[in-house]
Amino acid sequence: MSPNSTPKHLSFVDHDRYVVTCLQFDTERIVTGSDDCCINIYNIQTGKLRSRLRGHEGGIWSLQYVGNTLVSGSTDCTVRVWDMEKGICKHIFYGHTSSVRCLQIMQPVRTGTATDGRPIMEPSDRLIVTGSRDASLRIWRLPDLERDPEYLPQSFRDNDDGPFFLRALLGHTHTVRDISGHGDFLVSGSYDTFVRVWKVSTGGCLFRLAGHHAKVYSVVIDSKRCRCISGSMDWLVKVWSLETGSCLYTLEGHTNLVGLLDLSQTALVSAAADSTLRIWDPETGQCVHKLEGHTATINCFQHDDNKVVSGSDGALKLWNIKTGEFVKDLLSDLNRVWQVRFDDRRCVAAVQRGSDTFIEVLNFDYDPTSQPDTDVTNSHLDR
């Protein structure tokens, strides 16, 4: 957070000139999905390409991995499950009839205690949930790469959803743009202007939340307060009760599409096409800070209890979430910032410089006075 901090900077070309649509990383690797139909896996220390996952026949619009299991969704209407270590596709799921726009791997979490004292875990197994432009959501059991046999059908056969398919969630009448799941709750936001709350274990729709007057672009579950939040093209953020389905707060202030939401224990952050971010108190819905400094739509951001990192045309910016003050540009002189993620030591961004797409790795767990430069070919220190 110091304005004078100097992270080690590694940069390398990624997906040539294509857009990076999704990004995830850990202490060993960086995984990126692109509209070039490929998923690339890089060594986070060196930037060296470890593997390129090919098989999708359309752009990658969503991905998430847990351990060595990666799940991807594409404009080719399929969902694929990959063994990242071996670099191969182990399962292909058909069923959607249009682009898979969003997905989430849902892990069992403790939601209560049974009468015999045992913890209640929901969902009961690891699941894949997907949302599509075909207006539906679909739920599959996440395959175990070691125990489950491969499932690689060549095409979708009528009435054959495969051994991992559990159920389809039907009710939306337009693109499912975003989903958020926790325990036995699943929330979906759609271009039909509605937010729907589903019961994961049965597929039943608990609530159809009406109140937005334009497309819903973002949703997030607040499991601590038993609420969900939605952002819309109508410029509004709405906070809903998962117990009653009622709208608790309508958060006003943005003057354009609210495309992104992110929630922590202490802050709700929204980002909009009006080039601003707003920090809200998740308890009361009060606007705490307005972050101004970008000059175009906020394409990506992430926050924690101390900071917000946001990307827009031209720059990747760092903000103090407690004061709302701008700290510094982490990256500048960019054409685009496609994606950004950070953990407790690194910030990783997918950007466009000139006409090429780059991955930029900023390592803050680095003392330039005691560590030698170890950058490799196809990388450089801070430009």
C-alpha positions, 0 to 999 in steps of 0.5 A, spaced: 500 500 500 505 504 500 506 509 494 513 508 494 513 500 494 517 497 488 514 490 486 518 485 482 515 486 475 514 480 470 511 481 463 510 476 457 505 475 451 499 471 452 494 469 447 497 473 441 492 479 440 486 476 443 482 478 449 483 474 455 476 473 458 478 469 464 484 469 469 485 465 475 492 464 479 495 460 485 502 460 487 505 455 482 501 457 475 497 462 472 491 460 468 488 464 462 482 463 457 481 467 451 476 468 445 482 464 441 479 458 443 485 456 448 486 456 455 494 457 457 497 455 463 504 459 465 509 458 470 508 464 475 515 464 477 518 465 470 512 466 465 514 460 461 508 456 458 507 450 461 501 447 457 496 450 452 489 446 453 485 445 446 479 442 444 473 448 445 471 450 438 469 457 440 471 462 445 472 461 452 468 465 456 468 462 463 473 458 467 475 456 474 479 450 477 480 447 484 486 443 485 488 440 479 481 440 476 479 445 471 472 447 468 471 451 462 465 454 458 465 456 451 461 459 446 461 452 443 455 451 448 460 445 451 463 445 458 469 441 459 473 438 465 480 438 464 486 435 468 491 441 468 497 437 470 496 432 464 494 437 460 488 433 457 480 434 457 477 428 461 470 430 460 465 434 455 458 436 457 453 437 452 446 440 454 446 448 453 444 450 446 448 457 446 454 460 449 456 458 456 456 465 459 458 463 467 460 458 471 462 456 478 464 450 482 460 449 488 464 446 494 460 443 500 460 448 506 457 447 513 450 450 513 448 448 520 448 442 525 444 436 525 440 433 531 445 428 532 451 433 532 454 432 525 455 438 521 450 439 515 454 440 509 451 443 503 451 442 497 452 434 499 458 433 493 462 438 489 458 441 483 459 445 477 453 450 475 453 454 469 449 459 466 448 460 458 445 465 453 440 459 452 436 462 458 438 456 462 442 454 468 445 447 468 448 443 474 453 437 474 457 433 479 464 435 478 468 429 476 473 426 480 479 425 475 482 419 479 476 415 480 471 417 475 472 414 468 473 419 462 466 422 458 468 424 451 461 424 447 462 426 440 456 430 440 449 431 444 445 425 443 437 426 444 435 425 452 442 423 454 445 428 458 451 424 461 452 420 467 454 427 471 448 431 469 443 433 475 438 438 473 436 444 469 434 450 472 429 453 467 425 460 468 429 465 465 427 468 458 433 471 456 441 470 457 443 468 464 449 473 465 452 472 472 451 466 478 453 466 485 452 460 489 453 458 497 451 452 500 444 450 498 442 457 495 444 459 488 442 466 485 442 468 477 442 474 474 439 475 467 438 480 461 430 478 462 431 484 468 430 478 474 434 475 479 432 468 481 434 464 487 434 457 487 435 451 491 441 447 489 438 440 492 432 440 488 432 445 482 426 449 485 426 456 484 425 460 491 424 467 489 423 471 482 426 478 484 423 483 480 425 491 481 430 492 476 428 495 469 434 493 465 438 487 464 442 484 470 449 484 469 452 482 476 450 478 482 453 476 489 451 472 495 452 475 502 451 468 506 453 472 512 447 476 512 442 471 508 442 476 502 444 477 495 446 483 491 445 485 484 447 490 479 444 492 473 444 496 466 438 501 470 444 504 474 442 501 480 445 496 485 439 492 489 440 488 496 435 482 497 433 478 503 434 470 501 429 469 507 423 473 504 425 475 497 424 482 499 428 488 496 432 491 503 435 497 499 436 500 493 443 503 492 443 509 487 449 513 485 452 510 479 450 514 472 451 508 467 451 500 467 453 497 474 457 491 471 461 488 476 460 487 484 465 484 489 463 483 496 468 482 503 466 481 510 466 489 511 465 492 504 461 491 498 464 494 492 461 496 485 464 498 478 460 501 473 461 504 466 461 511 468 468 510 470 467 510 478 467 505 483 463 505 489 464 502 496 458 501 500 457 498 507 454 491 506 450 492 513 446 499 511 447 500 504 450 507 505 455 509 500 462 510 504 466 512 498 466 514 491 473 512 487 474 517 481 480 517 477 479 512 471 476 515 464 472 509 461 468 503 463 471 499 469 473 492 466 475 488 472 477 489 479 478 486 486 478 488 493 479 486 500 479 489 507 485 494 505 485 495 498 481 495 491 485 494 485 481 496 478 482 496 471 480 500 465 482 503 459 489 506 460 491 504 467 491 499 473 489 503 479 490 501 487 486 505 492 485 505 499 479 502 501 478 504 508 479 512 506 477 511 499 484 515 497 487 513 490 494 510 492 498 509 485 497 506 478 500 499 478 500 499 471 500 505 466 500 506 458 496 501 457 491 500 451 486 495 455 486 492 462 482 485 461 482 482 467 486 482 474 486 478 480 491 478 486 492 474 493 497 476 499 503 477 495 502 478 487 497 482 483 496 478 476 493 482 470 491 481 463 492 487 459 493 490 452 499 494 450 499 496 443 496 491 439 499 485 443 496 481 449 500 481 455 500 478 462 503 482 468 505 479 474 507 484 480 510 481 486 510 485 492 513 479 496 520 482 494 526 486 497 530 489 491 536 490 495 537 483 497 534 479 491 538 479 484 534 480 478 531 473 475 527 475 469 527 470 464 527 471 456 520 473 454 520 478 460 522 484 463 522 489 469 518 494 470 517 498 463 
